[in-house]
Amino acid sequence: MSAKPILAAGLDAGSARTRCVIAVLEGDRFRFLGYGHAPSAGWVKGRIADPAAASESIRAAAEEAEHMAQATIETVVAGIGGLSVRGANVHGRWDLGRPREISQKDITRSMERAMRLQLAEDRMILQILPQDFAVDDHPGYHDPRGIVGSSLEASAHLLTASVAEHTNVVTAINRAHLSVDETVYEAVAACYASVLPEERKEGVALIDIGQHSTELICYYGESAQLAVSIRVCGDHFSRDLAHALRIPFEAAALVKEQFGGAISVGTAANSVVELPSAESQDPEDRELRVTREVPRRVVNEILESRAVELFDMVRTELARVGMQRAISTGVVITGGGALLPGLCDVAERVLECPARLGLAQGILDWPEEMNDPAWATVAGLSMYAARLHSKVDVEKQSVGLLGRILR
């Protein structure tokens, strides 16, 4: 008898665009059904300032996805990101009392010990990402069930978030008549969709470049070693152009999108960019306005400088946890900011490792127009929703917070 199809929906409520993907899990097949997206409203500097406006964007994206999928969704797995999310390595020890076989309950208790942190009032646990286990002080066990020992120590990477910002996102989704099954760190979701398990074993770093924040997660040997948000984001590239060229921010974003690149070397010397100017209500003023031009190489030099700064920050974070030379698979770049031409070349130069764009993998009937790094996060959220609703991890899900474990 075939398994009952499981409907799975992911929602990425970003500060620039809100995206929703609906898919279905049919046995071992995960198949795409529909997607929707809408411009985000109600966000200010990466935070929800107007829940009602944000809710309307969520509703519009979800309804478009439902219309395409010819299905109705009631719950979603939502992405959480931004500078409020922080990661830290934690450890928890559980003494078994006498030598015996380790069970799932022992693993649960050791992980619960690891989560016993004194959090500030405005902080909450978002996710716990297991690293490995030590049995009788001997580390390196990925799954210690069945191993005989008298003590078990769990090592994990714990992600915490701002209670207020997390509540605002969930509230906005609820106001769109959807409930939230789970919230997942956006970089974790993007990595889940665009990086294969064997690539994580060899060491990989994923950089998710959004409009108002950049998230970094690093895996080695299937374990998360680092999760951190970086202040340099997509907006900084546009603002650099706006300040240097003295044009409006919207015009700078247009120049970046249509003419910009992260590599200045090789730009033709005679290539110029006509700068958009602010519209005037006076027809005579529009006629007298002189069109300004700037060498395209200047535009690219400005963008390249900011790209180098971004990857310098990434290199510093990787070095902080001893992972700078351990990412054999290289760097995967996702998010809307990953679309800047030449960004992977700068990443390879600064980080001294391979770099590629991250695209969703493993979803049947995935549309060609969505082969875009901006869709990696919401694809991962839908995949995690399918996993959450399936019976594969019933035992883990039954222990509450440990259901948030995502390797």
C-alpha positions in Angstrom: 0.0 0.0 0.0 1.5 3.3 -1.0 2.0 6.1 1.5 -0.4 8.9 1.7 0.9 12.0 -0.1 2.1 14.7 2.3 1.6 18.4 1.4 4.5 20.6 2.4 4.8 24.4 2.2 7.7 26.7 2.9 7.5 30.4 3.4 10.4 32.9 3.1 9.2 36.3 4.4 12.2 38.4 3.4 12.6 42.1 3.7 12.6 42.5 -0.1 10.4 39.8 -1.4 8.1 37.2 0.2 8.2 33.7 -1.4 6.1 30.6 -0.9 6.6 27.1 -2.4 4.1 24.2 -2.2 5.3 20.7 -2.9 4.1 17.1 -2.1 5.9 14.1 -0.7 4.8 11.0 -2.5 6.6 8.1 -0.9 10.3 8.8 -1.7 9.4 11.4 -4.3 9.3 15.1 -3.5 7.4 16.9 -6.3 6.9 20.7 -6.8 3.3 21.9 -7.1 3.3 25.7 -7.1 4.9 28.9 -6.1 4.0 32.5 -5.3 5.9 35.7 -4.6 5.1 39.3 -3.8 7.1 42.4 -2.9 7.5 42.6 0.9 5.9 45.5 2.8 6.1 46.5 6.4 9.8 45.8 6.8 12.3 48.4 8.0 16.1 47.5 8.2 15.4 43.7 8.3 12.7 43.9 11.0 8.9 43.9 10.7 7.6 47.4 11.6 4.1 46.9 10.2 2.7 43.4 10.8 -0.5 44.1 8.9 1.5 45.1 5.7 3.8 42.2 6.1 0.8 39.9 6.5 -0.7 41.1 3.2 2.5 40.3 1.4 2.5 36.8 2.9 -1.2 36.3 2.0 -0.5 37.4 -1.6 2.4 35.0 -2.0 0.6 32.1 -0.4 -2.6 32.6 -2.5 -0.6 32.7 -5.7 1.1 29.4 -4.7 -2.2 27.8 -3.8 -3.7 28.9 -7.1 -0.8 27.3 -9.1 -0.7 24.2 -7.0 -4.5 23.8 -7.0 -4.3 23.0 -3.3 -5.0 24.8 0.0 -2.4 25.0 2.7 -3.0 25.6 6.4 0.5 25.4 7.8 4.0 26.4 6.7 7.6 26.1 7.8 8.9 29.7 8.0 12.4 31.1 7.7 14.0 33.3 10.3 17.2 35.3 9.7 18.8 38.6 10.4 21.3 39.9 12.8 19.3 38.8 15.8 20.1 35.2 15.2 23.2 34.0 17.0 25.0 30.6 17.2 27.1 29.0 19.9 28.7 25.6 20.5 27.2 23.8 23.6 27.9 20.6 25.4 25.7 18.4 27.6 26.7 15.3 29.7 24.5 12.5 30.8 25.7 9.8 33.2 24.0 6.4 32.6 25.0 5.1 36.1 26.4 1.8 34.8 27.7 0.5 31.6 24.8 -0.4 29.2 23.6 0.2 25.7 22.8 3.8 24.9 19.2 4.4 23.8 17.3 7.3 22.2 16.2 8.5 25.6 19.8 8.9 26.7 20.6 11.0 23.6 17.5 13.1 24.3 18.7 13.7 27.9 22.2 14.6 26.9 20.8 17.1 24.3 18.5 18.6 26.9 21.5 19.1 29.2 23.3 20.9 26.3 20.3 23.3 25.9 20.3 24.4 29.6 21.7 27.8 28.9 21.0 31.0 30.9 19.3 33.0 28.1 18.6 36.7 28.4 14.9 37.5 28.7 14.6 38.6 25.0 16.3 35.4 23.7 14.8 32.1 22.7 16.2 28.8 21.3 15.5 28.6 17.6 17.3 25.4 16.6 19.8 22.9 17.8 22.2 21.4 15.3 23.9 18.2 16.5 27.6 17.8 16.0 28.8 14.5 17.6 28.7 12.5 20.8 31.4 11.2 23.1 30.9 7.9 24.9 33.0 7.5 28.0 34.9 10.5 26.9 35.7 9.0 23.5 34.4 11.4 20.8 33.5 10.9 17.2 30.2 9.0 17.4 27.6 10.3 14.9 24.8 8.0 16.2 25.7 6.3 19.6 22.6 4.2 19.9 23.5 0.6 20.7 27.0 1.5 21.9 27.8 0.3 25.4 29.0 3.0 27.8 28.5 4.6 31.2 28.4 8.3 30.1 27.3 10.2 27.1 28.3 13.8 26.2 26.5 15.6 23.3 28.1 18.5 21.4 25.8 20.7 19.3 25.6 24.2 17.7 22.7 26.1 19.3 20.9 28.9 17.5 19.1 31.5 19.4 16.9 34.4 18.2 15.2 37.5 19.5 11.8 36.7 21.0 10.3 39.9 19.8 11.4 39.6 16.2 10.5 35.9 16.1 7.0 36.7 17.5 6.5 39.5 14.9 7.2 37.1 12.0 4.9 34.3 13.4 2.2 36.9 14.1 2.3 38.2 10.6 2.0 34.7 9.2 -0.9 34.0 11.6 -2.7 37.1 10.4 -2.5 35.7 6.9 -4.6 32.7 8.2 -1.6 30.3 8.3 -0.1 28.5 11.2 3.6 27.9 11.7 4.7 24.3 12.1 8.3 25.3 12.7 10.8 28.2 12.2 14.2 27.4 10.6 17.3 29.5 10.3 17.3 30.7 6.6 20.9 29.7 5.9 20.2 26.2 7.3 17.2 25.9 4.9 19.2 27.2 1.9 22.0 24.7 2.6 19.4 21.9 3.0 18.2 22.5 -0.5 21.4 23.3 -2.4 24.1 21.3 -0.8 24.2 17.5 -1.0 25.0 15.5 2.2 28.3 14.2 0.8 29.4 17.8 0.2 28.8 18.7 3.8 31.0 15.8 4.9 34.0 17.3 3.1 33.4 20.8 4.5 31.3 23.5 3.0 30.3 27.1 3.8 27.0 28.6 2.6 26.6 32.3 2.3 23.0 33.6 2.0 23.1 37.2 0.9 19.8 39.0 1.6 18.8 42.6 1.3 19.4 43.5 4.9 21.5 40.7 6.3 23.9 38.0 5.2 23.8 34.6 6.9 26.7 32.2 7.0 26.7 28.5 8.0 29.6 26.1 7.8 29.4 22.3 7.9 32.2 19.8 8.3 31.6 16.0 8.6 27.9 16.6 8.5 28.0 18.8 11.6 27.4 22.5 11.8 30.5 24.3 13.0 29.4 27.9 12.6 26.2 29.9 12.1 26.4 33.6 12.2 24.9 36.7 10.6 27.1 39.3 8.9 26.2 43.0 8.6 27.3 43.5 5.0 24.3 42.7 2.8 22.8 43.5 -0.6 21.7 47.0 0.4 25.3 48.0 1.1 26.2 47.4 -2.6 23.4 49.7 -3.8 24.1 52.4 -1.1 27.8 52.5 -2.0 26.8 53.3 -5.6 24.2 55.9 -4.4 26.8 57.7 -2.3 29.7 57.5 -4.7 27.7 58.5 -7.8 25.3 60.8 -6.0 22.2 59.2 -7.3 19.0 58.1 -5.5 19.1 54.7 -3.9 16.5 53.2 -6.3 18.5 54.4 -9.2 21.7 52.9 -7.7 19.9 49.5 -7.3 18.9 49.7 -11.0 22.5 50.4 -12.1 23.8 47.5 -10.0 21.2 45.1 -11.4 21.5 46.1 -15.0 25.2 47.1 -15.4 27.1 46.1 -12.3 29.6 43.4 -11.7 31.9 42.4 -8.9 35.0 42.3 -11.1 36.5 45.5 -12.5 39.5 44.1 -14.3 38.6 43.5 -17.9 35.9 46.0 -18.1 36.1 47.9 -21.5 37.6 51.3 -21.1 35.1 52.9 -23.4 32.1 51.3 -21.7 29.9 53.9 -19.9 26.7 53.8 -17.9 24.1 56.5 -18.2 23.0 57.4 -14.7 19.3 57.7 -14.0 18.3 61.0 -12.4 15.5 61.9 -10.1 12.3 62.8 -11.9 11.3 66.4 -11.8 7.7 67.7 -12.0 8.8 70.7 -14.0 8.8 70.0 -17.8 11.4 72.8 -18.4 13.6 71.4 -15.7 13.5 67.9 -17.3 14.5 69.5 -20.7 17.5 71.3 -19.2 18.7 68.4 -17.1 22.1 67.2 -18.3 22.4 63.4 -18.6 25.4 62.1 -16.6 27.6 59.2 -17.6 30.2 57.3 -15.6 32.7 54.7 -16.8 31.4 51.2 -16.1 34.7 50.3 -14.6 34.1 52.8 -11.8 30.8 51.1 -11.1 32.4 47.7 -10.9 35.3 49.0 -8.7 32.8 50.2 -6.2 30.9 46.9 -6.1 34.2 44.9 -6.1 35.4 46.8 -3.0 32.3 45.9 -1.1 32.4 42.3 -2.2 36.0 42.0 -1.0 34.9 43.4 2.4 32.0 40.9 2.6 34.2 37.9 1.9 37.0 39.2 4.2 34.3 39.1 7.0 33.4 35.5 6.0 37.1 34.5 6.1 37.5 36.1 9.6 34.5 34.1 10.9 35.7 30.9 9.4 39.2 31.4 10.9 37.6 32.1 14.3 36.4 28.5 14.4 39.4 27.0 12.6 37.5 26.3 9.4 39.3 28.6 7.0 41.3 25.7 5.4 38.8 22.9 6.0 36.1 23.7 3.5 37.2 21.3 0.7 33.9 21.5 -1.1 34.1 25.3 -1.1 31.6 28.1 -0.8 28.0 28.1 -2.0 26.3 31.5 -2.4 22.6 31.9 -2.3 20.0 34.8 -1.9 19.1 37.6 -4.1 22.5 39.3 -3.6 24.2 36.3 -5.2 23.0 37.4 -8.7 25.8 40.0 -9.0 28.0 38.9 -11.8 31.6 38.0 -10.8 30.7 37.4 -7.1 31.9 33.8 -7.1 35.2 34.9 -8.7 35.8 37.4 -5.8 34.8 34.7 -3.3 37.4 32.3 -4.8 40.1 34.9 -4.7 39.5 36.0 -1.1 38.7 32.7 0.5 41.0 30.6 -1.7 38.5 27.8 -2.4 36.0 26.9 -5.1 32.7 28.9 -5.1 29.4 28.4 -6.9 25.8 29.6 -6.8 23.4 27.5 -4.8 20.4 26.2 -6.6 17.6 23.9 -5.3 18.3 20.2 -5.9 16.2 17.0 -5.5 12.7 18.5 -6.2 10.9 16.9 -9.2 9.2 19.3 -11.7 11.1 22.3 -10.3 10.5 25.1 -12.8 13.4 26.3 -14.9 12.6 30.0 -14.1 13.2 29.2 -10.4 16.7 27.9 -11.0 17.8 31.0 -9.1 19.8 31.3 -5.8 17.1 33.6 -4.5 14.7 30.6 -4.3 17.1 28.2 -2.5 15.9 29.2 1.0 12.2 28.7 0.4 12.9 25.4 -1.4 14.8 24.2 1.7 11.9 25.3 3.9 9.4 23.2 1.9 11.8 20.2 2.0 12.0 20.6 5.8 8.2 20.8 6.0 8.0 17.5 4.2 10.5 15.9 6.6 8.7 17.3 9.6 5.3 15.9 8.5 6.7 12.5 7.4 7.0 9.6 9.8 10.7 9.2 9.3 11.7 11.2 12.4 8.7 10.4 14.7 10.9 9.4 17.6 12.9 12.6 17.4 9.9 14.8 16.9 8.2 13.3 20.0 10.7 15.0 22.3 9.6 18.6 21.6 12.4 20.9 20.9 14.6 18.0 19.5 12.2 17.9 16.6 14.0 21.0 15.4 17.2 19.0 14.8 18.2 19.3 11.2 21.5 17.7 10.1 
